[in-house]
């Protein structure tokens, strides 16, 4: 489940790899492909580390906030929303999650409306 959040980054890597395959001398595509590979490895390691820590301490809100933050900052809004909802189940009065859940719901709804148009 954690690695489903990497789908967009994986697609970026695939796109740069395809670009380099068709135009091997494209230095800019090669550079961005390297950056995307590095970010994908870093993100995988970060998410994996947080998930391992959560497995040991499932009720640790700080760990869950860190995971939600990683998801939010990398644009995986649905994953962030899911994690903030878990936080509210653990602590219904959590201020950060209380703010982020309605914000993310609105953002996702807006994204959905824009895709329909």
N, C-alpha and C positions, 0 to 999 in steps of 0.2 A: 504494500500500500504506500509506503513512504516514497518509493521510487517512481510511483505514478506522477508525482509532482515534477519529475524531471522531464516529462514528455516534451514540453516546449523547448527546453534546452537541448534535448536529444535531436529534435527536429532541426534546430539551428545548426548543430554539428553536421547533420546529414546534408543540409543545404550547402554548407561551406565545402564539405567533402566533394559533393557533386560538382560544384563550381570549379574546384581545383582539378577535378578529373577532366572536365571539358576544356579548361584553360590552365594547364599546369604552370604557366609562367605568370599567373596573376598573383603577385606578391601580396596584395592587400587581402585577397581571399585566404591565402595561406596564413597570414598573420591573424585574421579574425577566426579562422578555424582553430589555430593554436590557443587563442584566448578562450574560445567556447569550450574546447576540450578541458582546459585548466579549470574553468569555472564549474564545469560539470563534475569533475573529480572533487573539487572543494565542496560543492553543494552536497554531493552524495555523502562525503565523509562527515560533514556537519550534521545532516539529517540522520545518518546512521548513528552517530555518537549520541545525539539527543534521544533518539528512539531507544537505544540501549539503556540510557540513564532512566528514561521513563518506565521501561520494563522493570527496573529495580525499585522505582519509587513512583508508581502510577498516580498518586495523589499530589505530587509535587507541582504546585501551580507555577513556580518560577521556571521549571523545565518546560512546561507546556506553553508558557508565555514566550519562552525563547523559540520554541518550534513554530508557534503561530507567527512570531515576528519574522523568522527566516522565510516562511511561506509568503507573508505579506510583502516583504521587501523584494522578493524575487518575482512577484506578480502572480503567485498561485493563490488567488483570492478565495476560491472555494475551500482549499485545504486550510487556509488561515481561519476562515469562518467555522469550519468543522472543529478546529482545535479550540477556538474561543468558546464555542458552545459546550465543549467538554469542561472547560474551565468553569463556566457558569453552573454546570451540573455539580461540580465539586464545591464551588463557593458562589452561590447566587448573588452575593453582594460585591463580587470583584469589579472594581471600577473600570479597569482597562477593558476587560471583556464586555462589560455592560455598554461601553461606548463603541467598541469595535463591531459587535454583532449587528446592530442596526445599520452602521455605516457600511459594512461589507455586504449586507443583504441589499441595501440600496444600490451599491456599485454593481453587484451581480445582476440585479434586476435591470439596471440601465444598460449593461452590456448585452443582456438578452434581448431587450427591446431594439437596440441598435443592430443586432444581427438579423432580426426579423425584417427590418426596413430595407 
